[in-house]
Amino acid sequence: MALESLPEASFLTRLPSCRRLPDNAFRQGLIGAHSIGISFAPTSTLDGIDNGEISFGGVDDSKYTGDINYVPLTTTYPSSIYVGINQTITYGSQKLPILSDNAGITDTGTTLLLIATDAFQAYQAATGAEADPDIGLLRLTPDQFDKLESLFFTIGKETYEFTANAQIWPRALNAAIGGTDDFVYLIINDIGTPSGYGMDFIDGMSFLERFYSVYDTGNNRFGIANTDHTFA
């Protein structure tokens, strides 16, 4: 099965209407606050299992650890018409620059973590990964994977670690995308435009599975927190 045909959890967060959904529900008395809390967990099976939860009107304190870090929604177009934020990405213990403080969006309807072309090239160079011509993902040998370091996402004043395990396609599902056990496939890919475009990343499901996120449209802000799956 090709990557493009894999099922996606689409909550329409890529659509401008997502920002209006909590407001409309609040006005109708359906929820008590203009916010949505979203929790997902990584999975290694294609079977239909419950690995996510959406909390309308608030957050579920049992789904995250520590505090929720809230940041203003970005004003940079076109990310500003979606659930957009600003973030910086670095790689490894040496904090190699991957993406400067630019705007992008979070989206449950996108499988991968997409970054601007120049950022993607910097990531590929840092990891030593090669492109798989058939699948369209970067790949590493098992020995290379053993040396893969974490990515670090700075969102507001907080920095979040995206571990080596978080950066890879579930190895149990390699065959589902036409891959083999000879390689480890990476879930970071090219968004197709250079940085500075106004949407320099899409933090898709592969990212959101590792964190708890909150769309608080009533206060025009986005929240993020670590979970039990962040370092799994």
Z-matrix of the N, CA and C atoms (Angstrom, degrees):
N
C 1 1.464
C 2 1.519 1 109.09
N 3 1.290 2 116.84 1 132.48
C 4 1.462 3 121.35 2 -179.37
C 5 1.516 4 110.50 3 -71.94
N 6 1.330 5 115.50 4 154.43
C 7 1.456 6 120.68 5 -178.86
C 8 1.512 7 111.15 6 -57.72
N 9 1.346 8 116.90 7 -39.39
C 10 1.453 9 120.47 8 -175.54
C 11 1.523 10 112.56 9 -64.70
N 12 1.333 11 117.84 10 -20.35
C 13 1.455 12 120.38 11 -176.13
C 14 1.520 13 113.38 12 -96.85
N 15 1.338 14 117.28 13 -0.02
C 16 1.448 15 119.45 14 178.53
C 17 1.520 16 110.00 15 -68.56
N 18 1.341 17 117.65 16 145.53
C 19 1.459 18 119.98 17 -179.10
C 20 1.514 19 111.06 18 -64.65
N 21 1.323 20 116.61 19 140.99
C 22 1.453 21 122.04 20 179.09
C 23 1.524 22 109.44 21 -121.41
N 24 1.321 23 116.26 22 145.25
C 25 1.456 24 120.47 23 174.13
C 26 1.512 25 107.55 24 -84.97
N 27 1.294 26 116.74 25 99.19
C 28 1.463 27 120.05 26 -174.52
C 29 1.512 28 110.15 27 -104.71
N 30 1.323 29 115.17 28 109.24
C 31 1.460 30 120.42 29 177.04
C 32 1.523 31 110.04 30 -103.12
N 33 1.313 32 116.21 31 17.39
C 34 1.460 33 122.65 32 179.17
C 35 1.513 34 112.01 33 62.25
N 36 1.332 35 117.37 34 26.79
C 37 1.459 36 119.18 35 179.26
C 38 1.516 37 111.78 36 -71.55
N 39 1.319 38 117.57 37 -10.20
C 40 1.450 39 120.41 38 176.46
C 41 1.525 40 111.22 39 -85.39
N 42 1.323 41 116.96 40 -8.18
C 43 1.454 42 120.67 41 -176.66
C 44 1.519 43 110.42 42 -100.71
N 45 1.331 44 117.96 43 144.16
C 46 1.460 45 119.86 44 177.99
C 47 1.516 46 113.06 45 -56.43
N 48 1.348 47 117.60 46 -27.74
C 49 1.459 48 120.97 47 -177.82
C 50 1.524 49 112.34 48 -62.88
N 51 1.339 50 117.53 49 -21.85
C 52 1.461 51 120.19 50 179.57
C 53 1.520 52 110.98 51 -60.23
N 54 1.322 53 117.33 52 -36.50
C 55 1.456 54 120.25 53 -178.63
C 56 1.515 55 111.18 54 -70.12
N 57 1.333 56 117.52 55 -21.75
C 58 1.458 57 120.54 56 179.59
C 59 1.521 58 112.69 57 -91.43
N 60 1.335 59 117.31 58 -18.77
C 61 1.455 60 120.36 59 -174.08
C 62 1.526 61 113.01 60 -58.63
N 63 1.339 62 120.88 61 -50.97
C 64 1.462 63 119.46 62 178.70
C 65 1.523 64 112.62 63 -61.23
N 66 1.331 65 117.03 64 -36.60
C 67 1.460 66 119.86 65 -179.97
C 68 1.519 67 110.90 66 -64.62
N 69 1.334 68 116.89 67 -44.36
C 70 1.462 69 120.70 68 179.70
C 71 1.525 70 110.84 69 -63.94
N 72 1.328 71 116.72 70 -42.71
C 73 1.461 72 120.57 71 179.79
C 74 1.527 73 111.11 72 -65.27
N 75 1.337 74 116.43 73 -36.89
C 76 1.464 75 120.35 74 178.40
C 77 1.524 76 110.86 75 -65.83
N 78 1.326 77 116.84 76 -44.34
C 79 1.463 78 120.39 77 -179.59
C 80 1.524 79 111.76 78 -63.79
N 81 1.321 80 116.29 79 -29.94
C 82 1.459 81 120.24 80 179.03
C 83 1.528 82 112.69 81 -84.81
N 84 1.317 83 116.67 82 0.65
C 85 1.451 84 120.75 83 179.03
C 86 1.514 85 114.45 84 76.10
N 87 1.337 86 116.77 85 16.82
C 88 1.459 87 120.56 86 -177.44
C 89 1.521 88 112.42 87 -82.52
N 90 1.325 89 117.47 88 -27.80
C 91 1.459 90 122.01 89 178.77
C 92 1.518 91 109.06 90 -134.90
N 93 1.328 92 116.31 91 159.28
C 94 1.453 93 120.46 92 -174.91
C 95 1.508 94 115.24 93 -92.22
N 96 1.339 95 117.33 94 -6.19
C 97 1.465 96 121.18 95 179.35
C 98 1.517 97 108.84 96 -151.56
N 99 1.335 98 115.49 97 157.13
C 100 1.469 99 121.44 98 -178.58
C 101 1.527 100 110.58 99 -81.61
N 102 1.305 101 119.37 100 56.15
C 103 1.460 102 119.28 101 -176.36
C 104 1.525 103 111.56 102 -148.16
N 105 1.330 104 114.12 103 158.53
C 106 1.458 105 122.43 104 177.90
C 107 1.521 106 107.84 105 -135.23
N 108 1.320 107 117.54 106 127.47
C 109 1.455 108 122.31 107 174.37
C 110 1.520 109 109.88 108 -101.22
N 111 1.324 110 117.06 109 134.09
C 112 1.466 111 121.32 110 -175.05
C 113 1.524 112 109.93 111 -125.62
N 114 1.333 113 115.13 112 127.58
C 115 1.460 114 122.08 113 179.17
C 116 1.519 115 109.28 114 -128.39
N 117 1.332 116 116.19 115 129.54
C 118 1.457 117 121.92 116 173.63
C 119 1.521 118 108.62 117 -130.71
N 120 1.318 119 115.30 118 164.23
C 121 1.462 120 121.07 119 175.87
C 122 1.516 121 108.70 120 -133.49
N 123 1.331 122 117.81 121 146.09
C 124 1.466 123 120.00 122 177.16
C 125 1.528 124 110.59 123 -60.87
N 126 1.308 125 116.19 124 150.21
C 127 1.459 126 120.92 125 178.10
C 128 1.522 127 109.83 126 -134.84
N 129 1.312 128 116.07 127 153.49
C 130 1.462 129 120.64 128 178.37
C 131 1.527 130 110.90 129 -125.56
N 132 1.333 131 116.22 130 25.76
C 133 1.453 132 121.22 131 179.50
C 134 1.515 133 110.04 132 -139.30
N 135 1.320 134 116.56 133 152.62
C 136 1.458 135 121.90 134 175.05
C 137 1.520 136 111.54 135 -92.16
N 138 1.328 137 117.05 136 -2.92
C 139 1.455 138 120.54 137 178.51
C 140 1.518 139 109.87 138 -67.59
N 141 1.302 140 115.77 139 151.49
C 142 1.460 141 120.22 140 -179.50
C 143 1.515 142 111.40 141 -74.01
N 144 1.310 143 117.61 142 98.92
C 145 1.458 144 121.79 143 178.45
C 146 1.521 145 109.02 144 -122.44
N 147 1.320 146 115.55 145 156.62
C 148 1.459 147 120.73 146 177.95
C 149 1.523 148 108.62 147 -85.73
N 150 1.326 149 116.76 148 106.81
C 151 1.463 150 119.41 149 179.36
C 152 1.519 151 110.97 150 -127.10
N 153 1.346 152 116.28 151 23.63
C 154 1.452 153 119.21 152 179.88
C 155 1.514 154 112.19 153 -152.82
N 156 1.329 155 114.43 154 162.19
C 157 1.463 156 120.93 155 179.23
C 158 1.521 157 109.15 156 -149.17
N 159 1.314 158 116.37 157 137.41
C 160 1.457 159 122.24 158 174.66
C 161 1.519 160 108.04 159 -116.79
N 162 1.316 161 116.71 160 125.16
C 163 1.462 162 122.27 161 179.18
C 164 1.522 163 108.82 162 -107.23
N 165 1.314 164 116.59 163 112.95
C 166 1.459 165 120.96 164 179.75
C 167 1.525 166 109.66 165 -87.20
N 168 1.320 167 116.06 166 129.03
C 169 1.450 168 120.66 167 175.57
C 170 1.511 169 114.90 168 88.02
N 171 1.322 170 118.07 169 10.01
C 172 1.454 171 119.71 170 179.65
C 173 1.509 172 111.76 171 170.74
N 174 1.330 173 116.00 172 -162.76
C 175 1.462 174 121.10 173 -179.48
C 176 1.519 175 109.36 174 -122.97
N 177 1.313 176 115.64 175 158.90
C 178 1.462 177 122.69 176 175.93
C 179 1.524 178 107.48 177 -104.77
N 180 1.334 179 116.32 178 106.20
C 181 1.462 180 120.89 179 -174.75
C 182 1.525 181 113.03 180 -62.61
N 183 1.323 182 117.64 181 -19.55
C 184 1.465 183 120.25 182 -178.44
C 185 1.523 184 112.73 183 -79.73
N 186 1.334 185 117.04 184 -7.72
C 187 1.462 186 120.91 185 -172.94
C 188 1.525 187 113.65 186 -98.63
N 189 1.324 188 118.27 187 -2.17
C 190 1.462 189 119.78 188 -179.30
C 191 1.519 190 110.46 189 -141.24
N 192 1.322 191 115.30 190 163.99
C 193 1.457 192 121.63 191 178.21
C 194 1.525 193 109.03 192 -118.17
N 195 1.324 194 116.19 193 151.55
C 196 1.463 195 119.36 194 -179.07
C 197 1.513 196 111.48 195 70.93
N 198 1.313 197 115.81 196 -149.59
C 199 1.462 198 121.90 197 -177.81
C 200 1.521 199 111.15 198 -106.09
N 201 1.321 200 115.47 199 154.21
C 202 1.460 201 120.94 200 172.48
C 203 1.525 202 108.70 201 -83.89
N 204 1.305 203 115.95 202 128.08
C 205 1.462 204 122.82 203 178.36
C 206 1.527 205 108.14 204 -95.78
N 207 1.324 206 116.19 205 116.58
C 208 1.464 207 120.51 206 -179.78
C 209 1.523 208 110.59 207 -100.66
N 210 1.323 209 115.28 208 137.10
C 211 1.465 210 121.51 209 176.83
C 212 1.526 211 108.56 210 -132.06
N 213 1.332 212 117.23 211 151.86
C 214 1.467 213 119.53 212 178.26
C 215 1.524 214 111.03 213 -65.07
N 216 1.316 215 116.95 214 147.19
C 217 1.458 216 120.34 215 171.44
C 218 1.522 217 108.85 216 -65.48
N 219 1.304 218 116.80 217 144.64
C 220 1.462 219 120.68 218 -175.35
C 221 1.524 220 111.80 219 -67.03
N 222 1.311 221 115.26 220 152.96
C 223 1.466 222 121.07 221 174.48
C 224 1.521 223 111.22 222 -103.37
N 225 1.329 224 117.33 223 3.18
C 226 1.465 225 121.96 224 -177.92
C 227 1.526 226 110.42 225 -82.05
N 228 1.313 227 116.41 226 125.57
C 229 1.461 228 122.24 227 178.88
C 230 1.535 229 109.51 228 -83.94
N 231 1.339 230 120.23 229 142.80
C 232 1.466 231 128.36 230 4.58
C 233 1.523 232 114.68 231 -90.20
N 234 1.337 233 118.55 232 -0.74
C 235 1.468 234 119.26 233 -179.70
C 236 1.522 235 112.09 234 -60.28
N 237 1.329 236 116.38 235 -26.21
C 238 1.459 237 120.75 236 -175.71
C 239 1.522 238 113.78 237 -67.21
N 240 1.330 239 118.18 238 -17.50
C 241 1.464 240 118.63 239 179.96
C 242 1.529 241 111.31 240 -90.30
N 243 1.325 242 116.44 241 -0.91
C 244 1.460 243 121.57 242 176.66
C 245 1.532 244 108.12 243 -117.90
N 246 1.319 245 117.31 244 -161.09
C 247 1.462 246 120.52 245 172.43
C 248 1.523 247 106.39 246 -87.53
N 249 1.329 248 114.98 247 84.38
C 250 1.455 249 121.42 248 -171.91
C 251 1.514 250 112.92 249 -106.98
N 252 1.332 251 115.45 250 145.64
C 253 1.461 252 122.15 251 178.13
C 254 1.525 253 108.63 252 -139.85
N 255 1.321 254 116.06 253 173.71
C 256 1.462 255 122.03 254 171.66
C 257 1.522 256 108.93 255 -109.33
N 258 1.325 257 116.82 256 141.96
C 259 1.456 258 120.05 257 176.67
C 260 1.524 259 110.80 258 -153.03
N 261 1.318 260 114.72 259 158.19
C 262 1.461 261 123.54 260 174.91
C 263 1.526 262 107.97 261 -117.73
N 264 1.329 263 117.13 262 142.01
C 265 1.464 264 120.96 263 179.20
C 266 1.527 265 109.58 264 -123.75
N 267 1.323 266 116.46 265 131.84
C 268 1.461 267 121.87 266 172.08
C 269 1.527 268 108.55 267 -127.96
N 270 1.342 269 115.41 268 165.01
C 271 1.465 270 120.45 269 -177.35
C 272 1.519 271 111.02 270 -124.30
N 273 1.323 272 115.41 271 131.42
C 274 1.447 273 121.78 272 168.65
C 275 1.514 274 116.01 273 75.05
N 276 1.318 275 114.03 274 178.87
C 277 1.462 276 120.83 275 -177.71
C 278 1.520 277 112.59 276 -65.99
N 279 1.336 278 116.60 277 -23.30
C 280 1.463 279 120.44 278 178.24
C 281 1.524 280 112.36 279 -86.44
N 282 1.333 281 116.57 280 -0.10
C 283 1.471 282 122.63 281 178.41
C 284 1.533 283 111.41 282 53.78
N 285 1.317 284 116.19 283 49.86
C 286 1.464 285 120.32 284 177.42
C 287 1.520 286 109.90 285 -63.34
N 288 1.326 287 118.61 286 130.09
C 289 1.468 288 120.41 287 -178.11
C 290 1.532 289 111.16 288 -66.51
N 291 1.313 290 116.28 289 130.20
C 292 1.454 291 122.19 290 174.81
C 293 1.528 292 109.99 291 -113.10
N 294 1.316 293 116.72 292 -51.15
C 295 1.470 294 121.68 293 179.09
C 296 1.512 295 108.73 294 -140.07
N 297 1.333 296 116.46 295 129.76
C 298 1.461 297 120.31 296 178.14
C 299 1.523 298 109.73 297 -75.49
N 300 1.310 299 117.14 298 -178.59
C 301 1.466 300 122.49 299 -174.70
C 302 1.524 301 110.10 300 -69.78
N 303 1.320 302 115.97 301 85.48
C 304 1.456 303 122.08 302 -176.28
C 305 1.516 304 111.13 303 -122.58
N 306 1.330 305 114.92 304 168.56
C 307 1.461 306 121.40 305 -176.54
C 308 1.519 307 111.44 306 -91.66
N 309 1.322 308 114.89 307 149.60
C 310 1.452 309 122.63 308 174.04
C 311 1.513 310 108.42 309 -164.73
N 312 1.331 311 116.52 310 -165.41
C 313 1.459 312 119.61 311 -176.04
C 314 1.524 313 111.01 312 -131.83
N 315 1.330 314 115.25 313 162.04
C 316 1.456 315 122.49 314 168.29
C 317 1.518 316 107.30 315 -105.26
N 318 1.333 317 116.35 316 140.72
C 319 1.464 318 118.61 317 -172.71
C 320 1.518 319 111.52 318 -154.34
N 321 1.322 320 116.09 319 115.36
C 322 1.458 321 120.44 320 178.42
C 323 1.521 322 112.01 321 -72.89
N 324 1.316 323 118.02 322 -13.54
C 325 1.456 324 121.67 323 -179.06
C 326 1.511 325 114.14 324 -91.47
N 327 1.331 326 117.41 325 4.97
C 328 1.466 327 122.25 326 175.79
C 329 1.524 328 108.31 327 -112.30
N 330 1.317 329 117.41 328 127.05
C 331 1.462 330 121.12 329 -175.73
C 332 1.523 331 112.41 330 -69.13
N 333 1.335 332 116.78 331 -46.66
C 334 1.461 333 121.63 332 -171.04
C 335 1.522 334 112.22 333 -94.16
N 336 1.316 335 115.41 334 178.78
C 337 1.459 336 123.03 335 170.65
C 338 1.525 337 106.16 336 -104.44
N 339 1.317 338 116.72 337 110.92
C 340 1.460 339 122.08 338 -174.57
C 341 1.520 340 110.19 339 -103.44
N 342 1.334 341 116.47 340 136.85
C 343 1.462 342 121.18 341 178.95
C 344 1.524 343 109.62 342 -133.88
N 345 1.331 344 115.66 343 159.94
C 346 1.463 345 121.82 344 -178.02
C 347 1.526 346 110.92 345 -54.61
N 348 1.331 347 115.64 346 152.50
C 349 1.462 348 121.41 347 -173.31
C 350 1.523 349 112.68 348 -54.95
N 351 1.328 350 117.78 349 -46.16
C 352 1.461 351 119.84 350 -179.57
C 353 1.530 352 111.50 351 -66.91
N 354 1.325 353 117.26 352 -34.59
C 355 1.463 354 120.85 353 175.99
C 356 1.524 355 110.48 354 -67.78
N 357 1.321 356 115.77 355 -40.53
C 358 1.467 357 120.90 356 177.66
C 359 1.526 358 110.98 357 -61.82
N 360 1.318 359 116.47 358 -41.78
C 361 1.464 360 120.11 359 178.71
C 362 1.527 361 110.92 360 -64.73
N 363 1.335 362 116.70 361 -38.41
C 364 1.467 363 120.44 362 177.57
C 365 1.528 364 110.64 363 -65.66
N 366 1.322 365 116.42 364 -39.04
C 367 1.464 366 120.81 365 178.27
C 368 1.523 367 110.93 366 -66.10
N 369 1.322 368 116.64 367 -43.29
C 370 1.465 369 120.10 368 179.26
C 371 1.525 370 110.68 369 -61.72
N 372 1.327 371 116.47 370 -42.40
C 373 1.461 372 120.39 371 179.25
C 374 1.525 373 111.22 372 -65.04
N 375 1.329 374 116.72 373 -39.62
C 376 1.463 375 120.35 374 -178.15
C 377 1.523 376 112.02 375 -67.90
N 378 1.323 377 116.68 376 -35.01
C 379 1.463 378 120.62 377 -176.08
C 380 1.523 379 113.06 378 -90.68
N 381 1.335 380 116.97 379 -19.41
C 382 1.455 381 120.46 380 -175.15
C 383 1.513 382 113.55 381 74.32
N 384 1.324 383 117.08 382 15.81
C 385 1.462 384 121.27 383 -178.21
C 386 1.523 385 110.85 384 -74.40
N 387 1.325 386 115.73 385 155.47
C 388 1.458 387 121.43 386 174.29
C 389 1.519 388 109.20 387 -117.99
N 390 1.321 389 115.70 388 153.81
C 391 1.460 390 120.50 389 -179.78
C 392 1.525 391 110.17 390 -78.79
N 393 1.318 392 116.17 391 133.52
C 394 1.456 393 120.33 392 173.53
C 395 1.526 394 107.87 393 -84.01
N 396 1.327 395 118.80 394 118.13
C 397 1.465 396 121.02 395 -173.04
C 398 1.521 397 113.91 396 -68.14
N 399 1.315 398 117.66 397 -21.07
C 400 1.459 399 120.47 398 -177.16
C 401 1.525 400 112.70 399 -93.70
N 402 1.318 401 116.48 400 -38.43
C 403 1.463 402 120.38 401 -175.17
C 404 1.524 403 112.11 402 -90.67
N 405 1.336 404 116.39 403 -32.58
C 406 1.454 405 119.22 404 -178.50
C 407 1.509 406 114.02 405 89.25
N 408 1.330 407 117.43 406 11.02
C 409 1.458 408 121.87 407 176.28
C 410 1.522 409 109.71 408 -112.23
N 411 1.330 410 115.59 409 158.08
C 412 1.456 411 119.58 410 169.24
C 413 1.524 412 109.05 411 -72.12
N 414 1.333 413 115.83 412 150.72
C 415 1.455 414 119.15 413 179.49
C 416 1.522 415 110.53 414 -138.12
N 417 1.322 416 114.79 415 152.67
C 418 1.457 417 123.55 416 176.75
C 419 1.522 418 108.90 417 -126.08
N 420 1.319 419 116.43 418 153.20
C 421 1.455 420 119.77 419 167.52
C 422 1.528 421 107.62 420 -76.34
N 423 1.331 422 118.54 421 160.96
C 424 1.467 423 119.58 422 176.49
C 425 1.527 424 112.98 423 -55.49
N 426 1.326 425 117.73 424 -37.30
C 427 1.468 426 120.04 425 178.19
C 428 1.524 427 111.18 426 -65.27
N 429 1.332 428 117.08 427 -40.23
C 430 1.461 429 120.30 428 177.01
C 431 1.526 430 110.85 429 -65.19
N 432 1.323 431 116.21 430 -39.31
C 433 1.462 432 119.42 431 179.78
C 434 1.523 433 111.30 432 -61.08
N 435 1.316 434 117.00 433 -36.36
C 436 1.465 435 120.41 434 179.21
C 437 1.528 436 111.67 435 -59.94
N 438 1.325 437 117.07 436 -22.19
C 439 1.463 438 121.66 437 -179.37
C 440 1.528 439 112.82 438 -101.36
N 441 1.331 440 117.22 439 -0.92
C 442 1.462 441 120.74 440 -178.11
C 443 1.523 442 110.13 441 -66.21
N 444 1.328 443 116.63 442 131.08
C 445 1.458 444 121.65 443 179.60
C 446 1.524 445 110.67 444 -101.67
N 447 1.308 446 115.20 445 170.23
C 448 1.461 447 121.15 446 -178.81
C 449 1.521 448 111.65 447 -73.87
N 450 1.322 449 115.28 448 153.43
C 451 1.458 450 122.54 449 164.28
C 452 1.521 451 107.69 450 -93.61
N 453 1.331 452 116.18 451 152.96
C 454 1.459 453 120.78 452 178.48
C 455 1.524 454 108.91 453 -127.49
N 456 1.328 455 115.30 454 124.16
C 457 1.458 456 122.53 455 -178.72
C 458 1.523 457 108.71 456 -107.29
N 459 1.315 458 116.73 457 117.17
C 460 1.456 459 120.63 458 175.53
C 461 1.515 460 108.39 459 -97.30
N 462 1.320 461 115.15 460 116.60
C 463 1.463 462 123.20 461 -178.79
C 464 1.515 463 106.63 462 -123.80
N 465 1.321 464 117.04 463 112.88
C 466 1.452 465 119.85 464 -171.59
C 467 1.516 466 109.38 465 66.13
N 468 1.321 467 116.53 466 -129.69
C 469 1.462 468 120.89 467 -178.63
C 470 1.524 469 112.76 468 -97.60
N 471 1.323 470 116.93 469 1.48
C 472 1.456 471 120.45 470 -176.88
C 473 1.530 472 111.14 471 -110.63
N 474 1.322 473 115.78 472 149.99
C 475 1.463 474 121.79 473 177.96
C 476 1.523 475 109.34 474 -117.65
N 477 1.327 476 115.51 475 134.51
C 478 1.462 477 122.15 476 -175.94
C 479 1.522 478 109.82 477 -118.04
N 480 1.324 479 114.84 478 132.66
C 481 1.459 480 120.36 479 -179.07
C 482 1.522 481 110.91 480 -87.62
N 483 1.325 482 115.27 481 132.72
C 484 1.460 483 123.00 482 176.70
C 485 1.520 484 105.73 483 -116.19
N 486 1.320 485 115.86 484 100.01
C 487 1.459 486 122.02 485 -167.23
C 488 1.528 487 112.61 486 -69.16
N 489 1.321 488 115.22 487 172.05
C 490 1.466 489 120.10 488 176.67
C 491 1.523 490 111.00 489 -58.75
N 492 1.332 491 117.26 490 -43.25
C 493 1.463 492 120.21 491 178.71
C 494 1.520 493 111.93 492 -62.66
N 495 1.324 494 116.84 493 -34.17
C 496 1.462 495 120.25 494 179.73
C 497 1.521 496 111.74 495 -69.30
N 498 1.323 497 117.62 496 -24.95
C 499 1.465 498 121.84 497 -175.74
C 500 1.525 499 113.76 498 -83.05
N 501 1.320 500 117.93 499 -2.51
C 502 1.464 501 118.63 500 -173.88
C 503 1.524 502 112.14 501 -113.85
N 504 1.313 503 113.79 502 150.85
C 505 1.461 504 120.78 503 170.97
C 506 1.532 505 107.66 504 -66.46
N 507 1.347 506 119.03 505 138.68
C 508 1.469 507 119.57 506 -179.98
C 509 1.532 508 111.33 507 -53.23
N 510 1.310 509 115.87 508 121.46
C 511 1.465 510 119.10 509 -173.73
C 512 1.526 511 112.73 510 -63.26
N 513 1.326 512 116.67 511 -26.94
C 514 1.462 513 119.94 512 177.13
C 515 1.524 514 111.89 513 -67.51
N 516 1.339 515 116.13 514 -15.62
C 517 1.467 516 120.83 515 -178.70
C 518 1.527 517 112.37 516 -108.67
N 519 1.319 518 118.10 517 14.69
C 520 1.470 519 120.10 518 179.06
C 521 1.521 520 111.72 519 -55.80
N 522 1.314 521 116.88 520 -43.52
C 523 1.465 522 120.27 521 -177.70
C 524 1.522 523 111.68 522 -64.41
N 525 1.325 524 117.36 523 -28.00
C 526 1.462 525 121.12 524 -178.03
C 527 1.521 526 112.41 525 -66.31
N 528 1.339 527 116.88 526 -22.80
C 529 1.465 528 120.11 527 178.77
C 530 1.527 529 111.54 528 -109.83
N 531 1.316 530 116.33 529 12.34
C 532 1.461 531 120.14 530 179.30
C 533 1.505 532 113.98 531 85.41
N 534 1.336 533 117.16 532 14.96
C 535 1.455 534 121.26 533 -179.21
C 536 1.517 535 112.49 534 -90.48
N 537 1.317 536 115.18 535 -179.66
C 538 1.461 537 121.72 536 179.10
C 539 1.520 538 109.46 537 -129.40
N 540 1.328 539 115.41 538 168.25
C 541 1.460 540 120.42 539 178.07
C 542 1.525 541 112.47 540 -75.95
N 543 1.332 542 116.83 541 -4.10
C 544 1.460 543 120.37 542 -179.77
C 545 1.521 544 112.37 543 -75.84
N 546 1.342 545 116.54 544 -15.89
C 547 1.461 546 120.45 545 -175.57
C 548 1.524 547 110.99 546 -132.10
N 549 1.326 548 113.80 547 159.15
C 550 1.456 549 122.81 548 170.83
C 551 1.523 550 106.05 549 -112.07
N 552 1.324 551 117.15 550 126.70
C 553 1.460 552 121.59 551 -173.56
C 554 1.524 553 110.32 552 -101.64
N 555 1.321 554 116.03 553 139.59
C 556 1.461 555 122.12 554 -176.04
C 557 1.523 556 110.88 555 -97.02
N 558 1.329 557 115.66 556 145.43
C 559 1.471 558 120.60 557 -177.11
C 560 1.531 559 112.58 558 -96.52
N 561 1.326 560 117.86 559 3.04
C 562 1.468 561 120.92 560 173.97
C 563 1.525 562 107.46 561 -88.78
N 564 1.340 563 116.49 562 129.54
C 565 1.455 564 119.95 563 -176.49
C 566 1.522 565 110.49 564 -141.45
N 567 1.323 566 115.00 565 176.19
C 568 1.467 567 123.57 566 -173.27
C 569 1.523 568 110.23 567 -86.54
N 570 1.331 569 117.19 568 126.58
C 571 1.456 570 120.82 569 177.90
C 572 1.525 571 111.73 570 -74.64
N 573 1.340 572 116.78 571 -20.10
C 574 1.455 573 121.06 572 174.42
C 575 1.510 574 115.93 573 100.49
N 576 1.328 575 118.04 574 -0.26
C 577 1.463 576 122.09 575 177.40
C 578 1.528 577 108.63 576 -136.44
N 579 1.337 578 118.14 577 153.91
C 580 1.468 579 120.56 578 -179.52
C 581 1.519 580 111.81 579 -74.39
N 582 1.318 581 116.53 580 162.55
C 583 1.458 582 120.55 581 177.23
C 584 1.522 583 109.99 582 -64.11
N 585 1.326 584 114.77 583 150.07
C 586 1.452 585 120.92 584 -176.08
C 587 1.508 586 113.20 585 97.77
N 588 1.316 587 116.56 586 -2.32
C 589 1.464 588 121.86 587 -178.89
C 590 1.525 589 111.58 588 -72.72
N 591 1.322 590 117.21 589 -24.90
C 592 1.460 591 120.99 590 -177.91
C 593 1.511 592 113.11 591 109.76
N 594 1.330 593 115.98 592 -12.23
C 595 1.468 594 121.90 593 171.07
C 596 1.522 595 106.22 594 -142.38
N 597 1.323 596 115.01 595 84.59
C 598 1.462 597 121.27 596 -170.42
C 599 1.520 598 113.41 597 -94.54
N 600 1.315 599 117.27 598 -0.64
C 601 1.466 600 120.64 599 174.88
C 602 1.527 601 109.56 600 -160.02
N 603 1.315 602 114.15 601 155.73
C 604 1.460 603 121.98 602 167.62
C 605 1.520 604 106.49 603 -128.92
N 606 1.316 605 115.96 604 110.17
C 607 1.460 606 121.00 605 175.68
C 608 1.525 607 107.25 606 -80.58
N 609 1.326 608 116.03 607 92.65
C 610 1.454 609 121.26 608 -175.39
C 611 1.518 610 113.29 609 -85.22
N 612 1.339 611 114.82 610 -165.28
C 613 1.460 612 120.79 611 -175.66
C 614 1.524 613 112.63 612 -56.21
N 615 1.320 614 117.28 613 -38.30
C 616 1.464 615 119.85 614 -178.36
C 617 1.521 616 111.62 615 -60.40
N 618 1.322 617 116.66 616 -29.39
C 619 1.463 618 121.81 617 175.22
C 620 1.525 619 110.55 618 -82.19
N 621 1.338 620 116.36 619 -48.26
C 622 1.459 621 120.97 620 -173.12
C 623 1.525 622 112.61 621 -67.11
N 624 1.325 623 118.16 622 -22.00
C 625 1.463 624 120.64 623 176.70
C 626 1.524 625 112.35 624 -63.79
N 627 1.308 626 116.89 625 -19.27
C 628 1.468 627 120.63 626 -176.37
C 629 1.526 628 113.46 627 -97.80
N 630 1.336 629 117.02 628 -4.85
C 631 1.462 630 120.79 629 -174.82
C 632 1.530 631 110.37 630 -139.86
N 633 1.314 632 115.44 631 163.71
C 634 1.463 633 121.96 632 171.34
C 635 1.518 634 107.21 633 -98.92
N 636 1.319 635 116.82 634 134.28
C 637 1.464 636 119.66 635 -177.51
C 638 1.521 637 110.54 636 -127.20
N 639 1.319 638 114.81 637 150.32
C 640 1.464 639 121.96 638 -178.26
C 641 1.519 640 108.89 639 -132.02
N 642 1.326 641 116.55 640 127.55
C 643 1.461 642 122.02 641 173.24
C 644 1.522 643 107.29 642 -102.47
N 645 1.308 644 116.22 643 98.39
C 646 1.467 645 122.66 644 -176.60
C 647 1.524 646 109.02 645 -104.16
N 648 1.321 647 115.83 646 82.03
C 649 1.464 648 119.38 647 -176.42
C 650 1.518 649 111.92 648 -73.07
N 651 1.328 650 117.20 649 -22.61
C 652 1.457 651 119.21 650 178.38
C 653 1.511 652 112.35 651 -63.14
N 654 1.333 653 115.99 652 -31.11
C 655 1.465 654 121.29 653 178.71
C 656 1.523 655 112.14 654 -111.90
N 657 1.338 656 116.03 655 11.95
C 658 1.466 657 122.01 656 176.76
C 659 1.528 658 111.61 657 53.34
N 660 1.336 659 115.37 658 50.31
C 661 1.456 660 118.80 659 -176.40
C 662 1.533 661 110.83 660 -146.81
N 663 1.331 662 114.48 661 163.23
C 664 1.461 663 123.59 662 178.03
C 665 1.521 664 108.13 663 -121.33
N 666 1.323 665 116.26 664 139.28
C 667 1.455 666 120.39 665 179.20
C 668 1.514 667 112.17 666 -118.78
N 669 1.323 668 116.13 667 147.37
C 670 1.463 669 121.24 668 179.12
C 671 1.522 670 109.04 669 -144.48
N 672 1.335 671 115.53 670 144.76
C 673 1.462 672 121.02 671 178.27
C 674 1.521 673 109.28 672 -149.51
N 675 1.321 674 115.48 673 156.73
C 676 1.457 675 120.46 674 173.64
C 677 1.527 676 110.30 675 -69.91
N 678 1.331 677 115.82 676 160.44
C 679 1.460 678 122.07 677 176.08
C 680 1.523 679 108.90 678 -135.26
N 681 1.316 680 115.65 679 -178.92
C 682 1.462 681 119.78 680 175.88
C 683 1.524 682 111.90 681 -66.14
N 684 1.335 683 116.88 682 -14.21
C 685 1.464 684 121.01 683 -178.21
C 686 1.531 685 112.92 684 -97.19
N 687 1.320 686 117.41 685 -4.70
C 688 1.465 687 120.09 686 -176.01
C 689 1.525 688 111.70 687 -60.94
N 690 1.308 689 116.88 688 -41.62
C 691 1.467 690 120.38 689 -176.15
C 692 1.529 691 112.42 690 -111.73
N 693 1.321 692 116.26 691 15.19
C 694 1.471 693 120.27 692 -179.77
C 695 1.517 694 110.62 693 -74.37
